[in-house]
Amino acid sequence: MNHLHRYASTRLGRLPKTFSELSYLRREVPWWNQILDPGSPTLTKWNYIILFTCLVALFLDPLYFFLPVIGAPGCMQIDLGLGIFVTFFRTVADLFFFIHITIKFRTAFVAPSSRVFGRGELVMDRKAIAIRYLKSSFIIDLAAALPLPQIVIWFIIPASKSATAAHANHTLSFIVLLQYIPRFLIMFPINRRIIKTTGVVAKTAWSGAAYNLVLYTLASHVLGASWYVLSIQRQYECWRIECSKEMNSTHSPSCNPYFLDCNTVGKSARNAWLKKTNVIINCDALNDADKDFQFGMFSDAFTNNVASSDFPDKYFYCLWWGLKNLCSYGQSIMTSTLSSETLFCIIICICGLVFFSHLIGNMQGYLQSTTARLEEWRIRRRDTEEWMRHRQLPSDLQDRVRRFVNYQWIATRGVDEEAILKSLPLDLRRQIQRHLCLALVRRVPFFAQMDDQLLDAICERLVSSLNTNDMFLVREGDPVQEMLFIIRGKVESSTTNGGRTGFYNSITLGPGDFCGEELLTWALIPHSDSIINLPLSTRTVKSITEVEAFALRAWDLRYVAKQFKRLHSKKLQHAFRYYSHQWRTWGACFIQAAWRRYKRKKLAIELAKQEQLYDDMYDMDDGAGAEYEDGDASSSDPANHAQHLGITILASKFAKNTRKGTKKTVSRINQDDSILKMPKMFKPVEPDFSAL
């Protein structure tokens, strides 16, 4: 029993069976003794890293095929600079493969006997893990991780007695091809492990398309490198055949196979042979038609001087050659009659057909997934147009339908938010709704008075509502189906108080406002008949612009009102009265009516005071006239008597006229007041916050 199991037995009294227990122990166990869970995020990231390493390794190995080059006329050599570059990066890739092997010795597995239901139990015994790994894929992983090409090119070939470039090319090509198979095979279990853990290798459509394109380009890279190394071998084969013809006593100087290696360049024997030999002329690909030896499909490597070019030019030409022939299934290849060359062309044709079909199929699937909703929307819009033409709807209705369909697509992009939320667990759905709606609901002053638990219950039942401009959300007198909390846009809320003549009230609602508060009164009514009869709207709500809102349906509001007693507090009653548009309209009308009554009463009081003043003046004038007649009758001045009599008569006439004018004014005011009298505005029904 290893250190982790001994520690687990000490702390838990048994071996850990779940990943939570394993995580608890891992915090106190050194990293070199930890057992990894196959579904942990750390191991998932490592699987992506090793998958990328496999792609890099599959790209690096064919670069060994570019090591042989035509160094001089009639000779071949190895590109040491390219060999050092490839060896360094391949060694780094091999280190990752060895780390991967080490990690697999520390990765737990699910016991097959425990997979009855759920995930199953993890087997974390190091010995059991090692035995299972050694019996399954250890041999393939080890074969893929061994640095065989580095050992061959830097140790075995230099130590051999016949260390020529041709010998190194043949040996190295065989080793690379032999090890390429396990390096390719280990990608499949890594792909399966990633899919099992995360569901997909590429999480987005564009990354999936790019991944498949990289695989297709990798196949073209391998094909181009193979074509190049076979071209070099075909050139060397021609040199060897022609050289064997000059290896006799009649030809002087005689050809030596070592002359075909560039290590002999500059030696006197090779220089003398090079002046007399026909090897170079007979193996010229430009004169392929006039010679017995045919280069066939490999002639382009020499007619275009690919073999003697710099590495970047050589590599991209070979990549283009492989990509071109994979896409065209090898139809443009001009082959010779050699069976090996014909077999190679058959392989190119089959691989091109398979790889290109796989690429097109996957690319089409990935790219169609990005436009699938757009195509669904186009089909739905076309069906809508056909339906409207079939039903012969008026043009204005058709325009409104088109505007709504377009606005719905712009706002949601075809995503059914309700279906997505319903598929999630309750707690996660509640958190998402809280994130989306809580700030909006709190902007409504009435709901700002509530606690978080009640707001969570309201947010959980809010649904999205979209409306275009000039659309009636609810009409006056229609049943109210939902309360709307406006997110964006503006609506007009108006009322005629049941169609009363001369009455009209209108307000504009914007973001943060709400309408349909009649439902709150209805939701708090305890009578059973309220379940059937929805309240009637007292206002007409019409959208001025495009409106995006959250809707709280009638039955959801009733459920919240029944479940939470805190909805019946005095504080909420006052908030409801203050922010309700019905109560505001009633309050404004009540204030206006009271003000008019006050003005009428004040005017009547002033007129009454004025009338009393004139009556007093009239009585004083009458008393003064009588006193004059009684007391001053014996006055001896006839001029003063005549003057006082005239003043008295004028005052009496003025008082009489004033009394008549006052009566006419009061009667006219009363008549005007009856004409301009404001229609009675009934007080809105107040919610019964105390009864259930």
Secondary structure, 3 states (H helix, E strand, C coil): CCHHHHHHHHHHCCCCCCHHHHHHHHCCCCHHHCCECCCCHHHHHHHHHHHHHHHHHHHHHHHHHHCEEEEECCEEEECHHHHHHHHHHHHHHHHHHHHHHHHHHCECEECHHHCCCCCCCEECCHHHHHHHHHHHCHHHHHHHHCCHHHHHHHHHHHHCCCCCHHHHHHHHHHHHHHHHHHHHHCHHHHHHHHHHHHCCCCCCHHHHHHHHHHHHHHHHHHHHHHHHHHHHHHHHHHHHHHHHHCCCCCCCCCCCHHHHEHHHCCCHHHHHHHHHCCHHHHCCHHHHHHCCCCCHHHCHHHHCCCCCCCHHHHHHHHHHHHHHHHHCCCCCCCCCCCHHHHHHHHHHHHHHHHHHHHHHHHHHHHHHHHHHHHHHHHHHHHHHHHHHHHHCCCHHHHHHHHHHHHHHHHHHCCCCHHHHHHCCCHHHHHHHHHHHHHHHHHHCCCHHHCCHHHHHHHHHCEEEEEECCCCEEECCCCECCEEEEEEECCEEEEECCCCCCCCCEEEEECCCCEECCHHHHHHCCCCHHHHCCCCECCCEEEECCCEEEEEEEHHHHHHHHHHCHHHHCHHHHHHHHHHCHHHHHHHHHHHHHHHHHHHHHHHHHHHHHHHHHHHHHHHHHHHHHHHHHHHCCCCCCHHHHHHHHHHHHHHHHHHHHHHHHHHHHHHHHHHHHHHCCCCCCCCCCCCCCCCC
